Amino acid sequence: MERDRVSHTRIRVLEAITDSALAELDQDKLFEVLLSRTQELLSVDTVTVLLVDPAGDHLVARATRGLAEEVLQGVRVPVGAGFAGRVAQCREAMQITRVDESTVINPLLWKRGLHAMLGVPMVTGGSLVGVLHIGSLTDRRFDDDEIELLHLIADRLAAGVGAHRARSERAAAALLQESLLPGRLPDIDGWSLAARYVPDAGSGVGGDWYDVFTLLDGRLGLVIGDVVGHGLGAAVVMGRLRSALRAYALEFDDPGVVLGKLDRKASHFEHKTMATVAYAVLDAATGRVDLSLAGHPRPVLAVPGREATFVSGPVDPPIGFDLATTGRHTTTFDLPPGALAVFYTDGLVERRDEDFDERMELLRRTVTAMPAEAACAWVMSELVGGRPATDDVGLLAVRRG
């Protein structure tokens, strides 16, 4: 009889977690449905999901049945502390038959009158996303079958959380990226500007950006950069670097000094951040360009009547090396009438199955002294073509005349 009951419960749990309709639910509805089914199928009084916070240090109550106060009060449990914290730290099932201040750190649990609890980790893709625990108001010992069933439910919840986070991060990163890219490039008499940004076809968005702004003395700031990494994290760092660079650009004229300040800021506040940046200051009246490169590829310069070349000058280490004490270099070149300069990120030229030097040579040959918009269109056609980008691609072109 007992075996039949366990078998029947297992079948109902499997039906609950493999229900195809669950794939159509958003995260909140998924929690609501599965926690309700868990409470019914395992005959428990409480079911709670706690998710790991972004820092990975705490569990935060996210959804519950029978303990609404946990979510309403924003309960946080340090990983490694208390019942749920130990489940998260050990990444294995754990149960207790005494619920008080000696076993749990959340007073809501013992005030609720729980006598027994079982918790299991929620893991997806090898990463801990949270803890699922159930509780009973009566004395109870959860058996191996119940532990296994709770593991199955936790795995389904973890997969749902992982999918939701991936979708949310991708959407948030895309919105952030779009909000930070210039909606319209400046209109400068005698000059034309054009740009492109194409996200990585795989991750959706990353840390590449370009920027153009007018400085206090009337000169033009031109920026293109690439934060190492992909997704929301890289996009957030990119946004902070962009804002900081703009602020430093208003205070310091020399691009090398600006990137030095940015380097110091990133090294101190953005731990383990790495980014390549090209920052140029254009004097529209004379065509003089002051340029500093922090690990970034050299721009291409095309002058009428000559073959295009890569701008010469030193390439300093990327942002994140903290070279503020030794300084960064600035080089100068001229854009005569009809000349074009093209700035880009390495996603334009890097392909896993093609020689990098050959791709760089293809870029050099493709760039000619043509209008900026035509240059962007031609470069993207020749170097991206019909193949999905395997990394973010940023492109910025400026032409005199």
Salt bridges, closest charged atoms under 4 A:
GLU2 OE2 - ARG5 NH2 2.56
ASP19 OD2 - ARG37 NH2 3.50
ASP28 OD1 - ARG62 NH2 2.69
GLU32 OE2 - LYS29 NZ 3.39
GLU40 OE2 - ARG12 NH2 2.90
ASP53 OD2 - HIS58 ND1 3.89
ASP53 OD2 - ARG76 NH2 3.01
ASP100 OD2 - ARG98 NE 2.57
ASP139 OD1 - HIS115 ND1 2.81
ASP145 OD1 - ARG10 NH2 3.32
GLU146 OE2 - ARG140 NH2 2.79
GLU148 OE2 - ARG10 NH1 3.20
ASP200 OD2 - HIS230 ND1 3.82
ASP211 OD2 - ARG242 NE 3.71
ASP211 OD2 - ARG246 NE 2.72
ASP217 OD2 - ARG219 NE 2.94
ASP253 OD1 - ARG219 NH2 3.79
ASP263 OD2 - ARG328 NH2 3.02
GLU270 OE2 - ARG240 NE 2.57
GLU270 OE2 - LYS265 NZ 3.16
ASP290 OD2 - ARG219 NH1 3.69
ASP290 OD1 - ARG288 NE 3.00
GLU307 OE1 - ARG364 NH1 3.51
ASP316 OD1 - HIS329 ND1 2.76
ASP322 OD1 - ARG264 NE 3.74
ASP353 OD1 - ARG387 NH2 3.35
GLU354 OE1 - ARG359 NH1 3.65
GLU354 OE2 - ARG387 NH1 2.52
GLU361 OE2 - ARG364 NH2 2.72
GLU361 OE2 - ARG365 NH1 3.86
GLU373 OE2 - ARG196 NH2 2.53
